[in-house]
């Protein structure tokens, strides 16, 4: 269960506004940070952020703030609230108590204190959202007159109540900002009903014959993995393939740029994504998931996506079934299974033909800019009835 921390930034505090502009909105060059932190922390920041600028914030080192700061863990949610608006949301990447770095980043502009903001946290996936704080109050059952002050955290009881119903605050707030309906975690009893219905519909029908892919089919599967991994790196993403596939991909295509710390801070439990054929990841967020289905049944890939949907129904990233054109109708048939209908999987899964992957790869070549997940979304289609 992730902790949720909130930082209140009064609109009347010009010092806070300047600091927010300098180290959150503009972010900080890594070269300004590394001389002030231990080598292991610098290495961790490099793993999470690469060469990108880093969002940083800090709090005064008071007894109250220190108690909350010590509870902070990698992957915890963090909100910066300005007046009545949630200004920013993100995740805690790592933290440090560091007067030297505080002096480097923030000046006491008002001149009324010699103290710094020594409790420092680095924020992964920062997203400016400008969402009314009242939306957050409603989610967590706070009274309408609840007011934030300083640096605080959500009580354990409220967290337990929230996570019993919902999956991921970050994704939920993004959905609310976009005017979308928030989904609750699917009820196991209703899912079981759908599976029983599916079993009833399948009774008496011949099972799919087991597939025995030949070397050519396996080679094409591996080539698609490599292309999607390569394009992920071109798009500036961290990329992942199952460990059992990494050696073959490295041997055949000389590709070794897999994420070393794939599980770090991930917004979904690792066991649900570590065996997906290709995953793109930005800092602590999954950006896309791909199942390549020419050597296995379509059902197995959709089942992995169904598991993801069960634990993270509000996650915004696209899920792709990548398959030859001749398997398009088979993808549609499988999406019509009662279990997948119950989870609205056809609304979330994109069908991406091999030919479109090759087309995108050919167009971008070795280009280092312009390629992103939206390009592949644009080349895909939803197979809804």
C-alpha positions as CSV (number, residue, x, y, z in Angstrom):
1,X,0.0,0.0,0.0
2,X,1.5,3.3,-1.1
3,X,1.7,6.3,1.1
4,X,0.3,9.6,-0.2
5,X,2.0,12.8,0.7
6,X,0.6,16.4,0.2
7,X,2.5,19.7,0.1
8,X,0.5,22.9,0.5
9,X,1.8,25.9,-1.3
10,X,0.0,29.1,-0.4
11,X,-0.6,31.3,-3.5
12,X,0.4,34.3,-1.4
13,X,3.9,32.9,-0.9
14,X,6.1,34.3,-3.7
15,X,9.2,32.4,-2.5
16,X,7.5,29.1,-2.9
17,X,6.3,30.1,-6.4
18,X,9.8,31.0,-7.5
19,X,11.2,27.7,-6.1
20,X,8.4,25.8,-7.8
21,X,9.2,27.4,-11.1
22,X,13.0,26.8,-10.7
23,X,13.0,23.1,-9.6
24,X,9.6,21.6,-10.5
25,X,8.4,23.3,-13.7
26,X,11.9,23.9,-15.2
27,X,13.4,20.9,-13.4
28,X,17.1,20.7,-12.5
29,X,20.1,19.6,-14.6
30,X,21.6,16.4,-13.1
31,X,25.1,18.1,-13.2
32,X,23.9,20.5,-10.5
33,X,22.7,17.7,-8.2
34,X,25.4,15.0,-8.5
35,X,28.3,16.9,-6.8
36,X,26.1,17.2,-3.7
37,X,24.9,13.6,-3.3
38,X,26.6,10.3,-2.5
39,X,27.6,8.1,-5.5
40,X,25.0,5.5,-4.9
41,X,22.2,8.1,-4.9
42,X,23.7,9.7,-8.1
43,X,23.6,6.2,-9.7
44,X,20.0,5.7,-8.6
45,X,19.0,9.1,-10.1
46,X,20.8,8.1,-13.4
47,X,18.9,4.8,-13.5
48,X,15.5,6.5,-13.0
49,X,15.9,9.7,-15.0
50,X,18.8,9.1,-17.4
51,X,20.1,12.3,-18.7
52,X,16.8,14.2,-18.3
53,X,16.3,17.2,-16.0
54,X,14.9,16.2,-12.6
55,X,12.0,17.6,-10.6
56,X,13.1,18.3,-7.0
57,X,11.3,19.6,-4.0
58,X,12.2,20.1,-0.3
59,X,10.7,20.8,3.1
60,X,12.1,22.4,6.3
61,X,13.7,19.9,8.7
62,X,11.3,20.2,11.6
63,X,10.4,17.4,13.9
64,X,6.9,17.1,12.3
65,X,8.2,17.1,8.8
66,X,11.0,14.7,9.6
67,X,8.6,12.1,10.9
68,X,6.6,12.2,7.6
69,X,9.8,12.3,5.5
70,X,11.1,9.1,7.2
71,X,8.0,7.3,6.1
72,X,8.6,8.2,2.5
73,X,9.4,5.2,0.2
74,X,10.2,4.8,-3.4
75,X,7.0,4.9,-5.5
76,X,4.9,6.8,-2.9
77,X,2.4,9.3,-4.4
78,X,3.0,13.0,-3.9
79,X,0.8,16.0,-4.6
80,X,1.6,19.7,-4.6
81,X,-1.5,21.7,-3.8
82,X,-1.7,25.4,-4.6
83,X,-4.6,27.0,-2.9
84,X,-7.7,25.1,-4.0
85,X,-6.0,23.3,-6.9
86,X,-3.9,20.2,-7.1
87,X,-1.0,21.7,-9.0
88,X,1.2,18.7,-9.6
89,X,1.2,14.9,-9.0
90,X,4.1,12.5,-9.2
91,X,5.9,9.7,-7.4
92,X,8.8,9.8,-4.9
93,X,11.8,8.5,-6.8
94,X,14.3,8.8,-3.9
95,X,15.1,11.2,-1.1
96,X,18.0,12.7,0.9
97,X,18.6,14.9,3.9
98,X,21.0,17.3,2.3
99,X,21.8,20.9,3.4
100,X,24.4,21.3,0.7
101,X,22.0,20.5,-2.1
102,X,19.3,22.7,-0.5
103,X,21.7,25.7,-0.6
104,X,22.5,24.9,-4.3
105,X,18.8,24.8,-5.3
106,X,16.9,27.3,-3.2
107,X,17.6,30.7,-1.7
108,X,15.8,32.3,1.2
109,X,14.4,35.1,-0.9
110,X,12.6,36.9,1.9
111,X,15.7,37.0,4.1
112,X,13.7,36.1,7.2
113,X,15.5,32.8,7.9
114,X,18.8,31.1,7.5
115,X,17.2,27.6,7.4
116,X,17.1,25.6,4.2
117,X,14.8,23.0,2.8
118,X,17.0,20.1,3.7
119,X,14.4,17.2,3.5
120,X,14.7,16.7,-0.3
121,X,12.7,14.4,-2.6
122,X,13.2,13.7,-6.3
123,X,9.9,13.4,-8.1
124,X,9.3,10.9,-10.9
125,X,6.7,11.4,-13.6
126,X,5.7,14.9,-12.5
127,X,2.5,16.0,-14.1
128,X,0.9,19.4,-13.8
129,X,-2.8,18.8,-13.5
130,X,-4.6,21.9,-12.0
131,X,-7.5,19.7,-10.7
132,X,-9.7,21.0,-7.9
133,X,-8.6,19.6,-4.5
134,X,-12.2,18.9,-3.8
135,X,-12.0,15.9,-6.1
136,X,-9.3,14.5,-3.8
137,X,-11.3,15.2,-0.7
138,X,-14.2,13.2,-2.1
139,X,-12.1,10.2,-3.0
140,X,-10.7,10.0,0.6
141,X,-13.8,11.0,2.5
142,X,-12.6,14.3,3.9
143,X,-15.1,16.9,5.1
144,X,-15.7,19.8,2.6
145,X,-14.1,22.2,5.1
146,X,-10.8,20.2,5.3
147,X,-7.8,22.5,4.8
148,X,-4.3,21.5,4.0
149,X,-1.4,23.0,5.9
150,X,2.3,22.5,5.1
151,X,3.6,19.0,4.6
152,X,1.2,16.2,5.5
153,X,0.2,12.6,4.6
154,X,-3.0,10.6,4.3
155,X,-3.8,8.5,7.4
156,X,-3.5,4.7,7.2
157,X,-7.2,4.1,7.7
158,X,-8.1,6.4,4.8
159,X,-5.5,4.7,2.6
160,X,-6.9,1.2,3.4
161,X,-10.4,2.4,2.6
162,X,-9.3,3.9,-0.7
163,X,-7.1,0.9,-1.9
164,X,-9.9,-1.5,-1.0
165,X,-11.9,0.0,-3.9
166,X,-9.4,1.7,-6.2
167,X,-6.1,0.9,-7.8
168,X,-3.8,3.9,-8.4
169,X,-4.3,7.6,-7.4
170,X,-2.1,9.0,-10.2
171,X,-4.1,7.3,-12.9
172,X,-7.4,8.2,-11.2
173,X,-6.6,11.9,-11.0
174,X,-5.6,11.9,-14.7
175,X,-8.9,10.3,-15.6
176,X,-10.8,12.9,-13.5
177,X,-8.9,15.7,-15.3
178,X,-9.9,14.3,-18.6
179,X,-13.5,14.0,-17.5
180,X,-13.5,10.2,-17.6
181,X,-15.3,7.9,-15.3
182,X,-13.2,6.3,-12.6
183,X,-13.4,2.5,-12.4
184,X,-13.4,0.4,-9.2
185,X,-11.4,-2.7,-8.9
186,X,-13.5,-5.5,-10.5
187,X,-15.5,-7.6,-8.0
188,X,-14.2,-11.2,-7.9
189,X,-17.7,-12.7,-7.6
190,X,-18.9,-10.9,-10.8
191,X,-15.7,-11.9,-12.6
192,X,-16.3,-15.5,-11.5
193,X,-19.8,-15.3,-13.0
194,X,-18.3,-14.2,-16.3
195,X,-15.9,-17.1,-16.3
196,X,-18.6,-19.6,-15.5
197,X,-20.6,-18.2,-18.4
198,X,-17.6,-18.5,-20.7
199,X,-17.1,-22.1,-19.6
200,X,-20.8,-22.8,-20.4
201,X,-20.5,-21.2,-23.8
202,X,-17.4,-23.3,-24.6
203,X,-18.9,-26.6,-23.5
204,X,-19.1,-29.0,-26.4
205,X,-17.0,-26.8,-28.7
206,X,-13.8,-28.2,-30.0
207,X,-10.7,-26.8,-28.3
208,X,-8.2,-24.8,-30.3
209,X,-5.5,-27.2,-31.6
210,X,-2.2,-26.8,-29.9
211,X,0.1,-24.6,-31.9
212,X,3.6,-25.9,-32.7
213,X,5.4,-22.8,-34.2
214,X,8.2,-23.5,-36.6
215,X,11.5,-21.7,-36.7
216,X,10.3,-19.1,-39.1
217,X,7.4,-18.2,-36.9
218,X,9.6,-18.0,-33.8
219,X,12.1,-15.9,-35.7
220,X,9.4,-13.4,-36.8
221,X,8.1,-13.2,-33.2
222,X,11.7,-12.4,-32.0
223,X,12.1,-9.8,-34.8
224,X,8.9,-8.0,-33.7
225,X,10.1,-7.9,-30.1
226,X,13.4,-6.4,-31.2
227,X,11.7,-3.8,-33.4
228,X,9.4,-2.7,-30.6
229,X,12.2,-2.6,-28.1
230,X,14.4,-0.6,-30.5
231,X,11.5,1.9,-31.2
232,X,10.9,2.2,-27.4
233,X,14.5,3.3,-26.9
234,X,14.2,5.7,-29.8
235,X,11.1,7.2,-28.1
236,X,13.2,7.8,-24.9
237,X,11.6,4.9,-22.9
238,X,13.0,2.3,-20.7
239,X,12.2,-1.1,-22.3
240,X,11.7,-4.6,-21.0
241,X,11.2,-8.1,-22.4
242,X,10.9,-11.3,-20.4
243,X,14.3,-12.5,-19.0
244,X,14.0,-15.7,-20.9
245,X,13.8,-13.8,-24.2
246,X,16.5,-11.2,-23.5
247,X,19.4,-13.5,-24.3
248,X,18.0,-14.6,-27.7
249,X,17.2,-11.0,-28.6
250,X,20.7,-9.9,-27.6
251,X,22.3,-12.8,-29.5
252,X,20.4,-12.3,-32.7
253,X,20.0,-8.5,-32.9
254,X,22.9,-7.3,-30.6
255,X,20.3,-5.4,-28.4
256,X,21.1,-5.2,-24.7
257,X,19.5,-1.9,-23.6
258,X,17.0,-3.6,-21.2
259,X,16.0,-1.9,-18.0
260,X,18.1,-3.1,-15.1
261,X,15.8,-1.8,-12.4
262,X,12.5,-2.5,-14.2
263,X,10.5,-3.1,-11.0
264,X,11.6,0.1,-9.3
265,X,8.7,2.2,-8.2
266,X,6.4,0.6,-10.8
267,X,2.8,1.5,-10.6
268,X,1.7,-2.1,-11.2
269,X,2.8,-5.2,-9.4
270,X,5.8,-6.6,-11.3
271,X,4.4,-10.1,-11.6
272,X,1.7,-8.8,-13.9
273,X,4.0,-7.3,-16.4
274,X,7.4,-9.2,-16.3
275,X,6.3,-11.8,-18.8
276,X,4.6,-9.5,-21.3
277,X,6.5,-9.6,-24.6
278,X,7.5,-5.9,-24.6
279,X,6.9,-3.1,-22.1
280,X,7.8,0.5,-22.5
281,X,8.4,2.4,-19.2
282,X,9.1,6.1,-18.4
283,X,10.5,6.5,-14.9
284,X,7.9,4.9,-12.7
285,X,5.1,4.7,-15.2
286,X,4.3,2.0,-17.8
287,X,3.7,3.8,-21.1
288,X,2.8,0.8,-23.3
289,X,2.5,-3.0,-23.2
290,X,2.8,-5.3,-26.3
291,X,1.8,-8.9,-26.7
292,X,3.1,-10.5,-29.9
293,X,0.8,-13.3,-31.0
294,X,1.9,-15.4,-33.9
295,X,3.5,-18.2,-32.0
296,X,1.0,-18.5,-29.2
297,X,-2.8,-18.4,-28.9
298,X,-4.4,-14.9,-28.9
299,X,-6.1,-15.9,-25.7
300,X,-2.8,-16.1,-23.7
301,X,-1.9,-12.5,-24.5
302,X,-5.3,-11.2,-23.7
303,X,-5.3,-13.1,-20.5
304,X,-2.2,-11.2,-19.4
305,X,-3.9,-8.0,-20.2
306,X,-7.0,-9.1,-18.3
307,X,-4.8,-9.7,-15.3
308,X,-3.4,-6.2,-15.6
309,X,-6.9,-4.7,-15.9
310,X,-8.0,-6.6,-12.8
311,X,-5.4,-5.0,-10.6
312,X,-5.1,-1.6,-12.4
313,X,-8.4,-0.8,-14.2
314,X,-7.7,3.0,-14.3
315,X,-4.2,2.8,-15.9
316,X,-4.1,5.0,-19.0
317,X,-1.4,3.3,-21.0
318,X,-2.4,1.4,-24.2
319,X,-2.1,-2.4,-24.5
320,X,-1.4,-3.8,-27.9
321,X,-1.9,-7.2,-29.5
322,X,0.6,-7.3,-32.3
323,X,-0.2,-10.0,-34.8
324,X,-0.2,-10.8,-38.6
325,X,-3.1,-9.4,-40.6
326,X,-4.6,-12.8,-41.1
327,X,-5.1,-13.1,-37.3
328,X,-7.2,-9.9,-37.0
329,X,-10.5,-11.7,-36.9
330,X,-9.2,-14.2,-34.3
331,X,-8.3,-11.3,-32.1
332,X,-11.8,-9.9,-32.4
333,X,-13.3,-13.4,-31.6
334,X,-11.3,-13.7,-28.5
335,X,-12.1,-10.3,-27.2
336,X,-15.8,-11.3,-27.3
337,X,-15.3,-13.9,-24.6
338,X,-17.5,-13.2,-21.5
339,X,-14.5,-12.7,-19.2
340,X,-13.0,-10.1,-21.5
341,X,-16.4,-8.4,-22.1
342,X,-16.9,-8.1,-18.3
343,X,-13.5,-6.3,-18.1
344,X,-14.3,-4.1,-21.2
345,X,-11.0,-5.3,-22.6
346,X,-12.0,-4.3,-26.2
347,X,-12.1,-0.7,-25.1
348,X,-8.5,-0.9,-23.8
349,X,-6.7,-3.2,-26.2
350,X,-5.4,-2.1,-29.6
351,X,-4.8,-4.4,-32.5
352,X,-1.5,-3.6,-34.3
353,X,-0.6,-5.5,-37.5
354,X,3.0,-6.6,-38.2
355,X,2.9,-4.5,-41.3
356,X,2.2,-1.3,-39.4
357,X,5.1,-2.0,-37.0
358,X,7.4,-2.5,-40.0
359,X,6.0,0.7,-41.6
360,X,6.8,2.8,-38.5
361,X,10.2,1.2,-38.1
362,X,11.1,1.9,-41.7
363,X,9.8,5.5,-41.6
364,X,11.8,6.5,-38.5
365,X,14.9,4.5,-39.3
366,X,17.5,5.4,-36.7
367,X,15.9,8.8,-35.9
368,X,16.2,9.9,-32.3
369,X,13.1,12.2,-32.2
370,X,9.5,12.2,-33.2
371,X,8.7,8.6,-32.3
372,X,6.3,8.1,-29.4
373,X,3.6,5.7,-28.3
374,X,0.9,7.9,-29.9
375,X,2.4,7.0,-33.3
376,X,1.7,3.3,-32.7
377,X,-1.8,4.1,-31.3
378,X,-2.5,6.0,-34.6
379,X,-1.5,2.9,-36.6
380,X,-3.6,0.5,-34.5
381,X,-7.3,-0.1,-34.3
382,X,-9.9,-1.1,-31.6
383,X,-11.8,-4.3,-32.5
384,X,-15.0,-3.6,-30.7
385,X,-18.3,-5.0,-31.9
